């Protein structure tokens, strides 16, 4: 019969630096706005059928919404990348020991 193993005692060294890989709030909001612009673009046929928009107005609005949605997606991904980069730089400055093989925190 095996006995439970006791965990090793904790040392009183510095606490490890945690990298924040989650997207920041501003990136989530920008991504949500991009999804909203996409949903509005998908609703254009319904607006034409309801008589709210004409075909020409919907064509112009569709191109605008697609450009806005693409821009917002690029902006959200850029903010997430920038956030991860800054987080990794802070971890490196704290002596985390991140190298070319990844982070060994």
PyMOL commands that set and color helices and strands:
alter all, ss='L'
color gray80, all
select helices_A, chain A and resi 25-42+44-49+55-93
alter helices_A, ss='H'
color red, helices_A
deselect
rebuild
show_as cartoon
